[in-house]
Amino acid sequence: MVNEALGGPFVAPWEVQFVSDEVMDRILAMAEDLPGMREGQQRVEEIREKWKREAGLK
């Protein structure tokens, strides 16, 4: 999961134990939380664009 979040083979399985908790939390947040946040932002943008079209602003 760590390398998937980083987009490539950056950490060997035997090196994971040496990654600090702070860094590991950030890596896992990218893997677990970021996709959901992107989906939410996309929905906000879609609603905003719809509103602008309906208001004749675009």
PDB file as gemmi writes it, atoms N, CA and C in Angstrom:
CRYST1    1.000    1.000    1.000  90.00  90.00  90.00 P 1                      
ATOM      1  N   MET A   1       0.818  -1.190   0.000  1.00  0.00           N  
ATOM      2  CA  MET A   1       0.000   0.000   0.000  1.00  0.00           C  
ATOM      3  C   MET A   1       0.866   1.261   0.000  1.00  0.00           C  
ATOM      4  N   VAL A   2       1.991   1.213   0.660  1.00  0.00           N  
ATOM      5  CA  VAL A   2       2.874   2.379   0.734  1.00  0.00           C  
ATOM      6  C   VAL A   2       3.356   2.760  -0.666  1.00  0.00           C  
ATOM      7  N   ASN A   3       3.865   1.808  -1.402  1.00  0.00           N  
ATOM      8  CA  ASN A   3       4.367   2.110  -2.739  1.00  0.00           C  
ATOM      9  C   ASN A   3       3.241   2.484  -3.691  1.00  0.00           C  
ATOM     10  N   GLU A   4       2.072   1.924  -3.510  1.00  0.00           N  
ATOM     11  CA  GLU A   4       0.925   2.294  -4.339  1.00  0.00           C  
ATOM     12  C   GLU A   4       0.588   3.771  -4.121  1.00  0.00           C  
ATOM     13  N   ALA A   5       0.598   4.203  -2.873  1.00  0.00           N  
ATOM     14  CA  ALA A   5       0.304   5.599  -2.552  1.00  0.00           C  
ATOM     15  C   ALA A   5       1.371   6.532  -3.110  1.00  0.00           C  
ATOM     16  N   LEU A   6       2.607   6.064  -3.124  1.00  0.00           N  
ATOM     17  CA  LEU A   6       3.707   6.894  -3.616  1.00  0.00           C  
ATOM     18  C   LEU A   6       3.853   6.838  -5.128  1.00  0.00           C  
ATOM     19  N   GLY A   7       3.148   5.938  -5.771  1.00  0.00           N  
ATOM     20  CA  GLY A   7       3.178   5.867  -7.229  1.00  0.00           C  
ATOM     21  C   GLY A   7       4.330   5.076  -7.803  1.00  0.00           C  
ATOM     22  N   GLY A   8       4.970   4.264  -7.018  1.00  0.00           N  
ATOM     23  CA  GLY A   8       6.077   3.455  -7.536  1.00  0.00           C  
ATOM     24  C   GLY A   8       6.821   2.765  -6.406  1.00  0.00           C  
ATOM     25  N   PRO A   9       7.835   1.996  -6.756  1.00  0.00           N  
ATOM     26  CA  PRO A   9       8.590   1.235  -5.756  1.00  0.00           C  
ATOM     27  C   PRO A   9       9.631   2.092  -5.029  1.00  0.00           C  
ATOM     28  N   PHE A  10       9.191   2.826  -4.009  1.00  0.00           N  
ATOM     29  CA  PHE A  10      10.100   3.709  -3.285  1.00  0.00           C  
ATOM     30  C   PHE A  10      10.594   3.124  -1.970  1.00  0.00           C  
ATOM     31  N   VAL A  11       9.774   2.257  -1.373  1.00  0.00           N  
ATOM     32  CA  VAL A  11      10.126   1.684  -0.070  1.00  0.00           C  
ATOM     33  C   VAL A  11      10.072   0.165  -0.186  1.00  0.00           C  
ATOM     34  N   ALA A  12      11.181  -0.471   0.140  1.00  0.00           N  
ATOM     35  CA  ALA A  12      11.214  -1.940   0.128  1.00  0.00           C  
ATOM     36  C   ALA A  12      10.448  -2.456   1.343  1.00  0.00           C  
ATOM     37  N   PRO A  13       9.835  -3.637   1.233  1.00  0.00           N  
ATOM     38  CA  PRO A  13       9.065  -4.177   2.354  1.00  0.00           C  
ATOM     39  C   PRO A  13       9.858  -4.238   3.661  1.00  0.00           C  
ATOM     40  N   TRP A  14      11.129  -4.513   3.586  1.00  0.00           N  
ATOM     41  CA  TRP A  14      11.929  -4.610   4.802  1.00  0.00           C  
ATOM     42  C   TRP A  14      12.344  -3.241   5.341  1.00  0.00           C  
ATOM     43  N   GLU A  15      12.065  -2.155   4.588  1.00  0.00           N  
ATOM     44  CA  GLU A  15      12.380  -0.807   5.049  1.00  0.00           C  
ATOM     45  C   GLU A  15      11.196  -0.108   5.717  1.00  0.00           C  
ATOM     46  N   VAL A  16       9.995  -0.646   5.560  1.00  0.00           N  
ATOM     47  CA  VAL A  16       8.797   0.001   6.092  1.00  0.00           C  
ATOM     48  C   VAL A  16       8.922   0.225   7.600  1.00  0.00           C  
ATOM     49  N   GLN A  17       9.552  -0.704   8.290  1.00  0.00           N  
ATOM     50  CA  GLN A  17       9.692  -0.571   9.744  1.00  0.00           C  
ATOM     51  C   GLN A  17      10.520   0.649  10.143  1.00  0.00           C  
ATOM     52  N   PHE A  18      11.304   1.185   9.216  1.00  0.00           N  
ATOM     53  CA  PHE A  18      12.156   2.331   9.515  1.00  0.00           C  
ATOM     54  C   PHE A  18      11.498   3.669   9.159  1.00  0.00           C  
ATOM     55  N   VAL A  19      10.331   3.622   8.555  1.00  0.00           N  
ATOM     56  CA  VAL A  19       9.614   4.849   8.209  1.00  0.00           C  
ATOM     57  C   VAL A  19       8.931   5.361   9.476  1.00  0.00           C  
ATOM     58  N   SER A  20       9.121   6.652   9.768  1.00  0.00           N  
ATOM     59  CA  SER A  20       8.548   7.201  10.999  1.00  0.00           C  
ATOM     60  C   SER A  20       7.017   7.171  10.955  1.00  0.00           C  
ATOM     61  N   ASP A  21       6.411   7.201  12.112  1.00  0.00           N  
ATOM     62  CA  ASP A  21       4.948   7.176  12.205  1.00  0.00           C  
ATOM     63  C   ASP A  21       4.330   8.383  11.506  1.00  0.00           C  
ATOM     64  N   GLU A  22       4.963   9.546  11.637  1.00  0.00           N  
ATOM     65  CA  GLU A  22       4.442  10.757  11.005  1.00  0.00           C  
ATOM     66  C   GLU A  22       4.410  10.610   9.486  1.00  0.00           C  
ATOM     67  N   VAL A  23       5.485  10.095   8.932  1.00  0.00           N  
ATOM     68  CA  VAL A  23       5.561   9.910   7.487  1.00  0.00           C  
ATOM     69  C   VAL A  23       4.575   8.832   7.045  1.00  0.00           C  
ATOM     70  N   MET A  24       4.485   7.758   7.795  1.00  0.00           N  
ATOM     71  CA  MET A  24       3.570   6.673   7.448  1.00  0.00           C  
ATOM     72  C   MET A  24       2.119   7.169   7.479  1.00  0.00           C  
ATOM     73  N   ASP A  25       1.769   7.996   8.456  1.00  0.00           N  
ATOM     74  CA  ASP A  25       0.415   8.557   8.515  1.00  0.00           C  
ATOM     75  C   ASP A  25       0.102   9.371   7.267  1.00  0.00           C  
ATOM     76  N   ARG A  26       1.047  10.146   6.829  1.00  0.00           N  
ATOM     77  CA  ARG A  26       0.836  10.967   5.628  1.00  0.00           C  
ATOM     78  C   ARG A  26       0.698  10.096   4.377  1.00  0.00           C  
ATOM     79  N   ILE A  27       1.514   9.084   4.270  1.00  0.00           N  
ATOM     80  CA  ILE A  27       1.449   8.178   3.122  1.00  0.00           C  
ATOM     81  C   ILE A  27       0.106   7.462   3.085  1.00  0.00           C  
ATOM     82  N   LEU A  28      -0.318   6.936   4.223  1.00  0.00           N  
ATOM     83  CA  LEU A  28      -1.581   6.212   4.264  1.00  0.00           C  
ATOM     84  C   LEU A  28      -2.765   7.143   4.042  1.00  0.00           C  
ATOM     85  N   ALA A  29      -2.667   8.382   4.490  1.00  0.00           N  
ATOM     86  CA  ALA A  29      -3.734   9.346   4.226  1.00  0.00           C  
ATOM     87  C   ALA A  29      -3.872   9.587   2.731  1.00  0.00           C  
ATOM     88  N   MET A  30      -2.743   9.655   2.032  1.00  0.00           N  
ATOM     89  CA  MET A  30      -2.790   9.820   0.573  1.00  0.00           C  
ATOM     90  C   MET A  30      -3.484   8.632  -0.072  1.00  0.00           C  
ATOM     91  N   ALA A  31      -3.215   7.453   0.420  1.00  0.00           N  
ATOM     92  CA  ALA A  31      -3.782   6.239  -0.173  1.00  0.00           C  
ATOM     93  C   ALA A  31      -5.248   6.070   0.175  1.00  0.00           C  
ATOM     94  N   GLU A  32      -5.630   6.426   1.396  1.00  0.00           N  
ATOM     95  CA  GLU A  32      -6.975   6.127   1.872  1.00  0.00           C  
ATOM     96  C   GLU A  32      -7.927   7.310   1.792  1.00  0.00           C  
ATOM     97  N   ASP A  33      -7.476   8.513   2.100  1.00  0.00           N  
ATOM     98  CA  ASP A  33      -8.364   9.667   2.210  1.00  0.00           C  
ATOM     99  C   ASP A  33      -8.432  10.525   0.952  1.00  0.00           C  
ATOM    100  N   LEU A  34      -7.338  10.655   0.247  1.00  0.00           N  
ATOM    101  CA  LEU A  34      -7.283  11.558  -0.901  1.00  0.00           C  
ATOM    102  C   LEU A  34      -8.274  11.213  -2.008  1.00  0.00           C  
ATOM    103  N   PRO A  35      -8.460   9.945  -2.367  1.00  0.00           N  
ATOM    104  CA  PRO A  35      -9.438   9.639  -3.417  1.00  0.00           C  
ATOM    105  C   PRO A  35     -10.853  10.130  -3.082  1.00  0.00           C  
ATOM    106  N   GLY A  36     -11.273   9.953  -1.846  1.00  0.00           N  
ATOM    107  CA  GLY A  36     -12.592  10.426  -1.433  1.00  0.00           C  
ATOM    108  C   GLY A  36     -12.683  11.941  -1.465  1.00  0.00           C  
ATOM    109  N   MET A  37     -11.614  12.603  -1.075  1.00  0.00           N  
ATOM    110  CA  MET A  37     -11.604  14.064  -1.110  1.00  0.00           C  
ATOM    111  C   MET A  37     -11.681  14.560  -2.551  1.00  0.00           C  
ATOM    112  N   ARG A  38     -11.004  13.889  -3.462  1.00  0.00           N  
ATOM    113  CA  ARG A  38     -11.072  14.284  -4.878  1.00  0.00           C  
ATOM    114  C   ARG A  38     -12.481  14.120  -5.427  1.00  0.00           C  
ATOM    115  N   GLU A  39     -13.144  13.036  -5.052  1.00  0.00           N  
ATOM    116  CA  GLU A  39     -14.517  12.814  -5.501  1.00  0.00           C  
ATOM    117  C   GLU A  39     -15.435  13.915  -4.984  1.00  0.00           C  
ATOM    118  N   GLY A  40     -15.273  14.287  -3.732  1.00  0.00           N  
ATOM    119  CA  GLY A  40     -16.082  15.358  -3.155  1.00  0.00           C  
ATOM    120  C   GLY A  40     -15.843  16.677  -3.856  1.00  0.00           C  
ATOM    121  N   GLN A  41     -14.608  16.993  -4.147  1.00  0.00           N  
ATOM    122  CA  GLN A  41     -14.282  18.233  -4.855  1.00  0.00           C  
ATOM    123  C   GLN A  41     -14.875  18.225  -6.261  1.00  0.00           C  
ATOM    124  N   GLN A  42     -14.847  17.086  -6.913  1.00  0.00           N  
ATOM    125  CA  GLN A  42     -15.425  16.967  -8.253  1.00  0.00           C  
ATOM    126  C   GLN A  42     -16.927  17.244  -8.211  1.00  0.00           C  
ATOM    127  N   ARG A  43     -17.613  16.716  -7.201  1.00  0.00           N  
ATOM    128  CA  ARG A  43     -19.054  16.962  -7.062  1.00  0.00           C  
ATOM    129  C   ARG A  43     -19.338  18.447  -6.837  1.00  0.00           C  
ATOM    130  N   VAL A  44     -18.514  19.085  -6.025  1.00  0.00           N  
ATOM    131  CA  VAL A  44     -18.679  20.523  -5.789  1.00  0.00           C  
ATOM    132  C   VAL A  44     -18.511  21.292  -7.096  1.00  0.00           C  
ATOM    133  N   GLU A  45     -17.499  20.950  -7.865  1.00  0.00           N  
ATOM    134  CA  GLU A  45     -17.262  21.639  -9.141  1.00  0.00           C  
ATOM    135  C   GLU A  45     -18.416  21.419 -10.111  1.00  0.00           C  
ATOM    136  N   GLU A  46     -18.964  20.211 -10.153  1.00  0.00           N  
ATOM    137  CA  GLU A  46     -20.096  19.935 -11.044  1.00  0.00           C  
ATOM    138  C   GLU A  46     -21.312  20.771 -10.657  1.00  0.00           C  
ATOM    139  N   ILE A  47     -21.595  20.873  -9.368  1.00  0.00           N  
ATOM    140  CA  ILE A  47     -22.730  21.674  -8.903  1.00  0.00           C  
ATOM    141  C   ILE A  47     -22.493  23.150  -9.224  1.00  0.00           C  
ATOM    142  N   ARG A  48     -21.283  23.599  -9.035  1.00  0.00           N  
ATOM    143  CA  ARG A  48     -20.940  24.999  -9.328  1.00  0.00           C  
ATOM    144  C   ARG A  48     -21.130  25.307 -10.810  1.00  0.00           C  
ATOM    145  N   GLU A  49     -20.660  24.420 -11.668  1.00  0.00           N  
ATOM    146  CA  GLU A  49     -20.814  24.624 -13.110  1.00  0.00           C  
ATOM    147  C   GLU A  49     -22.280  24.606 -13.507  1.00  0.00           C  
ATOM    148  N   LYS A  50     -23.069  23.716 -12.922  1.00  0.00           N  
ATOM    149  CA  LYS A  50     -24.501  23.665 -13.213  1.00  0.00           C  
ATOM    150  C   LYS A  50     -25.164  24.970 -12.799  1.00  0.00           C  
ATOM    151  N   TRP A  51     -24.832  25.460 -11.636  1.00  0.00           N  
ATOM    152  CA  TRP A  51     -25.392  26.715 -11.146  1.00  0.00           C  
ATOM    153  C   TRP A  51     -25.037  27.870 -12.084  1.00  0.00           C  
ATOM    154  N   LYS A  52     -23.794  27.918 -12.526  1.00  0.00           N  
ATOM    155  CA  LYS A  52     -23.367  28.981 -13.429  1.00  0.00           C  
ATOM    156  C   LYS A  52     -24.110  28.912 -14.760  1.00  0.00           C  
ATOM    157  N   ARG A  53     -24.308  27.703 -15.287  1.00  0.00           N  
ATOM    158  CA  ARG A  53     -25.046  27.550 -16.544  1.00  0.00           C  
ATOM    159  C   ARG A  53     -26.496  28.019 -16.389  1.00  0.00           C  
ATOM    160  N   GLU A  54     -27.121  27.577 -15.288  1.00  0.00           N  
ATOM    161  CA  GLU A  54     -28.517  27.953 -15.049  1.00  0.00           C  
ATOM    162  C   GLU A  54     -28.678  29.441 -14.787  1.00  0.00           C  
ATOM    163  N   ALA A  55     -27.681  30.083 -14.237  1.00  0.00           N  
ATOM    164  CA  ALA A  55     -27.729  31.515 -13.960  1.00  0.00           C  
ATOM    165  C   ALA A  55     -27.320  32.337 -15.176  1.00  0.00           C  
ATOM    166  N   GLY A  56     -26.926  31.646 -16.257  1.00  0.00           N  
ATOM    167  CA  GLY A  56     -26.497  32.342 -17.470  1.00  0.00           C  
ATOM    168  C   GLY A  56     -25.136  32.985 -17.360  1.00  0.00           C  
ATOM    169  N   LEU A  57     -24.334  32.498 -16.443  1.00  0.00           N  
ATOM    170  CA  LEU A  57     -22.997  33.050 -16.249  1.00  0.00           C  
ATOM    171  C   LEU A  57     -21.943  32.351 -17.090  1.00  0.00           C  
ATOM    172  N   LYS A  58     -22.356  31.314 -17.765  1.00  0.00           N  
ATOM    173  CA  LYS A  58     -21.366  30.565 -18.560  1.00  0.00           C  
ATOM    174  C   LYS A  58     -21.993  30.057 -19.821  1.00  0.00           C  
TER     175      LYS A  58                                                      
END                                                                             
